[in-house]
């Protein structure tokens, strides 16, 4: 069993910053990748950022230059530093952990960008 727990969401004004954290625990042997997805009301879930065990990163075009993903391997934790937040970033953010052949999801954390 693998547990995935996110934290760090909240309400922030446009231009502000938030840092999301996601910790994986349980029967973890070989995490291939950890990442973040988001889903806004009425929209499909989309990739925000992903970091593989080899250090490769992928970012959605809409967050490049504003968001940074990082990982603490010793703690099996991934972080998403979000700067210069915009109202369009408002969504539920989900952590995704890929341990072949299974993908694990967290419960989601709400991020609201509003003045």
C-alpha positions in Angstrom: 0.0 0.0 0.0 1.2 3.5 -0.9 -0.2 6.7 0.7 0.0 10.1 -1.0 -0.7 13.2 1.0 -0.7 16.7 -0.3 -0.5 20.0 1.7 0.0 23.7 1.1 -3.0 24.9 -0.8 -5.0 27.9 0.0 -6.2 31.4 -1.0 -3.7 33.8 -2.5 -3.9 37.1 -4.3 -2.8 37.4 -8.0 1.0 37.7 -8.1 1.4 35.8 -4.9 3.2 32.6 -4.2 2.3 29.2 -2.7 4.3 26.0 -2.1 2.7 22.6 -2.3 4.1 19.5 -0.7 3.4 15.9 -1.4 4.7 13.0 0.6 4.5 9.4 -0.4 4.7 6.6 2.2 4.2 2.9 2.6 5.5 0.1 0.3 7.8 2.3 -1.8 10.6 0.6 -3.6 11.2 2.4 -6.8 9.5 5.7 -7.6 9.8 6.4 -11.3 8.3 9.9 -11.2 6.4 12.3 -9.0 4.4 15.2 -10.2 1.4 17.5 -10.0 -1.8 17.7 -12.0 -4.6 20.1 -11.6 -8.3 20.2 -12.4 -10.3 23.4 -12.7 -14.2 23.4 -12.6 -15.6 22.1 -15.9 -12.1 21.2 -17.3 -10.1 18.1 -17.6 -7.3 17.2 -15.3 -4.0 18.4 -16.8 -0.3 18.0 -16.1 1.3 20.9 -14.3 4.8 19.5 -13.7 6.5 16.2 -13.4 10.0 15.1 -12.2 11.4 11.7 -12.9 13.9 9.8 -10.8 16.5 10.6 -13.4 16.0 14.3 -12.9 14.0 15.0 -16.1 11.3 17.6 -15.7 8.2 18.4 -17.7 6.1 21.6 -17.3 2.9 22.8 -18.8 3.5 25.7 -21.1 1.2 27.9 -19.0 3.4 27.5 -15.9 6.9 27.6 -17.3 9.0 30.3 -15.7 6.6 30.6 -12.8 6.4 27.1 -11.2 9.3 25.0 -10.1 9.1 21.3 -9.1 11.7 19.7 -6.8 12.1 16.6 -4.8 13.6 15.3 -1.6 14.4 11.7 -2.4 15.2 10.8 1.2 11.8 11.9 2.3 9.9 10.7 -0.8 8.5 14.2 -1.0 7.9 16.4 -4.0 7.4 20.2 -3.9 5.8 22.6 -6.3 6.8 26.2 -5.8 4.3 28.5 -7.5 5.2 32.1 -8.1 3.4 35.0 -9.8 0.1 33.1 -9.5 -2.8 34.0 -11.8 -6.6 33.5 -11.5 -6.3 30.9 -14.2 -4.2 28.8 -11.8 -7.2 28.3 -9.6 -7.9 24.5 -9.4 -7.6 21.4 -7.3 -4.0 20.3 -7.4 -3.3 16.5 -7.3 -0.1 14.8 -6.6 0.8 11.8 -8.8 3.3 9.1 -7.9 4.3 6.5 -10.5 5.7 3.3 -9.1 5.6 0.9 -12.0 3.1 -0.4 -12.9 0.8 1.6 -10.7 -0.1 5.3 -10.5 -1.1 6.7 -7.1 -3.0 9.9 -6.5 -3.4 12.1 -3.5 -6.8 13.5 -2.4 -6.1 16.9 -3.9 -5.5 20.4 -2.4 -7.4 23.5 -3.4 -5.5 26.5 -4.8 -7.6 29.7 -5.3 -6.1 32.8 -6.8 -8.4 35.8 -6.3 -8.3 39.4 -5.1 
